[in-house]
Amino acid sequence: MNYSHEVEKMCPVKKGPHHGPAPIPQEGKWVKAYEIKDISGFSHGIGWCAPQQGACKLTLNIKEGIVEEALVETLGCTGMTHSAAMAAEILPGKTLLECLNTDLVCDAINVAMREIFLQFVYGRSQSAFSEEGLSIGAGLEDLGKGLRSQTGTMYSTNKKGVRYMEMAEGYITRMALDDNDEVIGYEFVNLGKMMEAIRHGMSADEAVKRFTGSYGRFKDAAKYIDPREE
């Protein structure tokens, strides 16, 4: 190690007590993290790209510094989905530090990686006070029984009002309006459950009928509209 002439001329002054880093909560324990292998936890990070055209929710399950499970959910940019496919393939097996310094191509996914890294190393993970942490597979449970991301898509204009496209329950097929043309409910198809039933042999027509439901005062509507056509 090279020292400048000015530093070499200085007299030494001893350092006082050294207590190391402050402990952080991790999977039901207080841990002084010195190295990446000291980090464990389960959490989420949200990222966005420079033009804010797309967003990413990244979920990682870290055990002793290694990514054991990854869930990448994206919204907005079509190109981001291909980057997400690559990220989901390469992140597991890497250390948390490797992941932080891996080019995940999409800015939104890179930002999500940065944000979730900060949560882990500062002890802000979702499993901070969960003894032994969360099992591998906890990320998959976030998707629910249909293994489909929870999304909400709404569109509106000042002139024509709101259109519900997709709710947590599923794909919106019809909106219910009252006599004042105000929304009082909607009809939806749960695409996750519908596709699961079709995969297991149910006919498409039967599956659509089986997993079509409604919310609100749908049956009391004065009229119904297709949010994508009307």
C-alpha positions in Angstrom: 0.0 0.0 0.0 1.4 3.4 -1.0 1.3 6.4 1.4 2.0 10.0 0.6 5.0 11.7 2.1 2.7 13.8 4.4 1.1 10.7 5.8 4.4 8.9 6.4 5.6 11.9 8.5 2.5 11.7 10.8 2.8 10.2 14.3 0.5 7.3 15.0 -2.7 7.7 17.1 -4.3 4.5 18.3 -8.0 3.9 17.6 -10.3 3.4 20.6 -12.8 0.6 21.0 -14.0 -1.1 17.9 -17.5 -2.7 18.2 -17.9 -3.6 14.5 -21.2 -3.0 12.6 -24.5 -2.4 14.3 -26.5 -5.6 14.4 -29.4 -6.0 11.9 -32.5 -8.1 12.3 -32.4 -11.2 10.1 -34.8 -14.2 10.2 -35.5 -13.8 13.9 -31.9 -13.1 15.0 -29.7 -10.0 15.4 -26.7 -10.3 13.1 -23.5 -8.3 12.7 -23.0 -8.5 9.0 -19.3 -8.4 7.9 -19.5 -10.3 4.7 -22.2 -11.1 2.0 -22.5 -14.6 3.4 -23.8 -13.1 6.6 -27.0 -11.8 4.8 -30.2 -13.8 4.7 -33.8 -12.8 4.2 -36.8 -12.5 2.0 -38.0 -9.2 0.5 -39.2 -7.2 -2.5 -37.7 -4.3 -4.5 -39.5 -2.0 -6.9 -37.6 -0.5 -9.8 -38.3 1.9 -12.7 -36.5 2.8 -15.9 -35.1 6.3 -16.8 -38.1 7.4 -19.0 -40.4 5.6 -16.4 -42.0 3.7 -19.1 -41.9 0.4 -17.2 -41.7 -0.9 -13.6 -40.4 -4.1 -12.0 -41.2 -5.9 -8.8 -38.3 -8.1 -7.8 -38.6 -10.7 -5.0 -35.6 -12.6 -3.7 -35.1 -15.2 -1.0 -31.5 -15.1 0.2 -29.9 -17.7 2.3 -26.3 -17.1 3.6 -25.7 -14.6 0.9 -26.9 -16.8 -2.0 -30.1 -16.2 -4.0 -32.1 -19.4 -3.6 -35.3 -18.1 -5.2 -36.2 -15.2 -7.5 -39.5 -13.8 -8.8 -39.4 -11.1 -11.4 -42.7 -9.3 -12.2 -42.7 -6.5 -14.9 -45.2 -4.0 -16.1 -45.4 -1.5 -19.0 -42.5 -2.2 -21.3 -42.7 -5.2 -23.7 -38.9 -5.5 -23.9 -38.6 -5.7 -20.2 -40.4 -9.1 -20.2 -37.5 -10.6 -22.1 -35.0 -9.1 -19.7 -37.0 -10.5 -16.8 -36.8 -14.0 -18.4 -33.0 -13.7 -18.5 -32.8 -12.3 -14.9 -35.0 -15.0 -13.5 -32.7 -17.6 -15.1 -29.3 -16.2 -14.0 -30.0 -14.7 -10.5 -30.5 -17.9 -8.5 -27.1 -19.3 -7.4 -25.4 -15.9 -7.4 -24.3 -14.1 -4.3 -26.2 -11.0 -3.4 -23.2 -8.9 -4.3 -22.8 -10.6 -7.7 -26.5 -9.9 -8.4 -26.0 -6.2 -7.6 -23.2 -6.1 -10.1 -24.8 -8.1 -12.8 -26.2 -6.2 -15.8 -29.8 -7.2 -15.9 -30.3 -5.3 -19.2 -33.5 -3.5 -18.2 -33.0 -0.3 -16.1 -36.2 -1.1 -14.1 -34.9 -4.5 -13.1 -31.4 -3.1 -12.2 -33.1 -0.4 -10.1 -35.2 -3.1 -8.4 -32.0 -5.0 -7.6 -30.4 -1.9 -6.1 -33.5 -1.2 -3.9 -33.8 -4.8 -2.7 -30.0 -4.9 -1.9 -30.4 -1.9 0.4 -33.3 -3.6 2.2 -31.3 -6.8 2.8 -28.0 -5.1 4.0 -29.9 -2.6 6.2 -32.0 -5.3 7.9 -35.3 -4.2 6.4 -36.3 -7.5 4.8 -39.8 -8.9 5.1 -38.6 -11.8 7.1 -36.4 -9.8 9.5 -38.3 -11.1 12.5 -39.4 -14.5 11.2 -37.5 -17.3 12.9 -35.5 -19.3 10.4 -36.9 -17.0 7.7 -39.2 -18.1 4.9 -38.9 -21.4 3.0 -37.9 -21.6 -0.6 -41.2 -21.3 -2.4 -42.4 -18.3 -0.5 -42.1 -16.2 -3.7 -44.3 -18.5 -5.6 -47.0 -18.2 -3.0 -47.1 -14.5 -3.7 -48.7 -15.3 -7.0 -51.6 -17.1 -5.5 -53.3 -20.3 -6.6 -53.5 -19.3 -10.3 -49.7 -18.5 -10.3 -50.4 -15.2 -11.9 -49.2 -11.7 -10.9 -51.8 -9.5 -9.3 -52.4 -6.5 -11.6 -54.8 -3.7 -12.0 -55.3 -1.9 -15.3 -57.7 1.1 -15.4 -58.1 3.7 -18.2 -60.1 6.9 -18.2 -60.6 10.2 -20.1 -62.3 13.4 -18.9 -64.8 13.1 -21.8 -65.8 9.5 -21.6 -65.0 8.4 -18.0 -63.4 5.3 -16.6 -62.8 1.9 -18.1 -61.9 -1.1 -15.8 -59.6 -3.5 -17.8 -58.3 -5.8 -15.1 -58.7 -6.2 -11.4 -57.1 -8.5 -8.8 -60.0 -10.9 -9.5 -59.2 -11.1 -13.2 -59.8 -9.9 -16.7 -62.8 -7.5 -16.8 -65.4 -8.5 -19.4 -68.3 -6.1 -18.6 -68.9 -3.0 -16.5 -72.2 -2.5 -14.8 -73.7 1.0 -14.8 -76.7 2.5 -13.0 -79.3 4.9 -14.3 -76.8 7.8 -13.9 -74.2 5.9 -15.9 -72.1 5.5 -12.8 -70.1 2.2 -12.2 -71.8 -0.1 -9.7 -70.0 -3.4 -10.4 -68.2 -5.5 -13.0 -67.9 -9.0 -14.4 -64.6 -10.7 -14.6 -62.9 -13.9 -15.7 -60.2 -15.3 -13.4 -57.6 -16.2 -16.1 -55.2 -18.0 -13.8 -57.9 -20.5 -12.6 -59.4 -20.7 -16.0 -56.1 -21.7 -17.7 -55.3 -24.1 -14.9 -58.6 -25.9 -15.5 -58.0 -26.0 -19.3 -54.6 -27.5 -18.7 -56.2 -30.2 -16.7 -58.7 -31.1 -19.4 -61.7 -28.9 -18.9 -63.1 -27.5 -22.2 -62.4 -23.8 -22.8 -66.1 -22.9 -22.9 -66.8 -24.7 -19.6 -63.8 -23.1 -18.0 -64.8 -19.6 -19.0 -68.3 -20.2 -17.5 -66.9 -21.8 -14.4 -64.5 -19.0 -13.5 -66.6 -16.0 -14.5 -67.8 -14.0 -11.6 -69.0 -10.5 -10.6 -68.4 -7.9 -8.0 -70.6 -5.1 -6.6 -74.2 -4.6 -7.6 -73.6 -6.2 -11.0 -77.0 -7.8 -11.3 -78.8 -4.5 -10.5 -77.3 -2.6 -13.5 -79.4 -0.5 -15.8 -77.0 -1.4 -18.6 -73.7 -3.2 -19.2 -70.7 -2.1 -21.3 -67.7 -3.8 -22.7 -64.8 -1.6 -21.4 -62.7 -2.4 -24.5 -65.3 -1.9 -27.2 -67.8 0.7 -25.9 
